[in-house]
Amino acid sequence: EVQLVESGGGLVQPGGSLRLSCEASGFTLGITFSNSGVSWARQAPGKALKWVSVIYNDGDIEYEDSVKGRFTISRDNAKETFYLQMESLKPEDTAIYYCAMPQFPPIPGNTVRRNPNDYWGQGTQVTVSS
């Protein structure tokens, strides 16, 4: 079964940077990392889990409006790993960040509706505070 393992969260001051990584494994016949879409979602305290960014399986990339120009999603198919580079971080970026390989293409900014066939990382805390 596909497993996603995240790393890279932590505490950072406003204006700082962090890079989140999500390493995938366990692909079986019929499912390949390189042909699958990858996504990041986040849940701020007291708020719903929402999609932040996605690389669709055709290679197109989308971001939620509040992170455009500051966050960059990328992937390394050889390493079966994808990333979220976060720059110019703001206190409102504080959240638990999850990597995912959802069954259906997500729309950044929308609330997450989990599907039984989605794959999710364990989540990593990002705190932006002085």
C-alpha positions as CSV (number, residue, x, y, z in Angstrom):
1,E,0.0,0.0,0.0
2,V,1.1,3.5,-0.8
3,Q,2.6,5.4,2.2
4,L,3.5,9.1,2.4
5,V,6.0,10.3,5.0
6,E,6.4,14.0,5.6
7,S,9.2,16.0,7.1
8,G,10.4,19.6,7.4
9,G,7.9,21.3,9.6
10,G,8.9,23.5,12.6
11,L,8.9,27.0,14.1
12,V,9.9,29.9,12.0
13,Q,9.8,33.7,12.3
14,P,7.5,35.8,10.1
15,G,9.2,36.3,6.8
16,G,11.2,33.1,7.1
17,S,11.2,30.0,4.9
18,L,10.6,26.3,5.3
19,R,10.6,23.3,2.9
20,L,8.3,20.4,3.5
21,S,9.0,17.1,1.9
22,C,6.8,14.1,1.3
23,E,8.4,10.8,0.4
24,A,6.1,8.2,-1.2
25,S,6.5,4.4,-1.3
26,G,4.7,1.2,-1.8
27,F,3.5,1.6,-5.3
28,T,2.1,-1.5,-6.9
29,L,1.2,-2.5,-10.4
30,G,-1.1,0.0,-12.0
31,I,-0.2,2.9,-9.8
32,T,3.0,4.9,-10.4
33,F,4.2,8.0,-8.6
34,S,5.2,9.8,-11.8
35,N,1.7,9.5,-13.3
36,S,-0.1,10.6,-10.2
37,G,-1.2,14.0,-9.0
38,V,0.3,15.2,-5.7
39,S,-1.1,17.8,-3.3
40,W,-0.6,19.7,-0.1
41,A,-3.4,20.7,2.3
42,R,-3.3,22.5,5.6
43,Q,-5.5,22.8,8.7
44,A,-5.2,26.0,10.7
45,P,-6.3,26.0,14.4
46,G,-10.1,25.9,14.6
47,K,-10.5,25.8,10.8
48,A,-11.3,23.2,8.2
49,L,-8.7,21.3,6.3
50,K,-8.2,23.0,2.9
51,W,-6.2,22.3,-0.2
52,V,-3.1,24.5,-0.7
53,S,-1.4,23.4,-3.8
54,V,-1.5,20.7,-6.4
55,I,0.5,19.2,-9.3
56,Y,-2.1,17.6,-11.5
57,N,-1.2,14.4,-13.3
58,D,-0.9,16.4,-16.6
59,G,1.8,18.6,-14.9
60,D,-0.4,21.7,-14.4
61,I,0.1,23.4,-11.0
62,E,-2.3,25.4,-9.0
63,Y,-2.2,27.3,-5.7
64,E,-4.6,28.7,-3.2
65,D,-4.8,32.5,-3.6
66,S,-3.2,33.4,-0.3
67,V,0.0,31.5,-1.0
68,K,0.5,32.4,-4.7
69,G,4.0,33.9,-5.2
70,R,5.2,32.6,-1.8
71,F,4.8,28.8,-2.0
72,T,6.2,26.5,-4.7
73,I,5.2,22.9,-5.1
74,S,7.6,20.6,-6.9
75,R,8.3,16.9,-7.4
76,D,11.2,14.6,-8.0
77,N,9.9,11.5,-9.7
78,A,13.2,9.6,-9.4
79,K,13.1,10.0,-5.6
80,E,9.3,9.6,-5.5
81,T,9.2,12.7,-3.4
82,F,7.4,16.0,-3.6
83,Y,7.9,19.3,-1.9
84,L,6.4,22.5,-0.7
85,Q,8.8,25.4,-0.5
86,M,7.3,28.1,1.6
87,E,8.8,31.6,1.5
88,S,7.8,34.9,3.2
89,L,5.8,33.0,5.8
90,K,3.1,34.8,7.7
91,P,1.5,34.0,11.1
92,E,-1.6,33.0,9.2
93,D,0.3,30.2,7.5
94,T,0.4,28.5,10.9
95,A,-1.2,25.1,10.4
96,I,-0.7,21.4,10.3
97,Y,0.4,20.6,6.7
98,Y,-0.5,17.3,5.1
99,C,0.8,15.8,1.9
100,A,-1.7,13.8,-0.2
101,M,-2.2,11.9,-3.3
102,P,-5.9,12.2,-3.7
103,Q,-8.0,10.0,-6.0
104,F,-9.8,13.0,-7.5
105,P,-8.0,16.2,-8.6
106,P,-8.4,18.8,-5.8
107,I,-9.1,22.5,-6.2
108,P,-6.8,24.7,-4.1
109,G,-8.7,26.8,-1.6
110,N,-11.5,24.3,-1.3
111,T,-12.3,22.3,1.8
112,V,-10.9,18.8,1.7
113,R,-13.4,16.0,1.4
114,R,-11.4,12.8,2.1
115,N,-12.0,9.8,-0.2
116,P,-11.3,6.2,1.0
117,N,-8.8,5.8,-2.0
118,D,-6.8,8.9,-1.1
119,Y,-3.3,8.6,0.4
120,W,-2.3,11.0,3.1
121,G,0.9,11.8,5.1
122,Q,0.9,12.0,8.8
123,G,0.9,15.8,9.0
124,T,3.6,18.2,10.1
125,Q,3.2,21.3,12.3
126,V,4.3,24.6,10.8
127,T,4.3,27.5,13.3
128,V,5.0,31.0,12.2
129,S,5.7,33.2,15.2
130,S,8.1,35.8,16.5
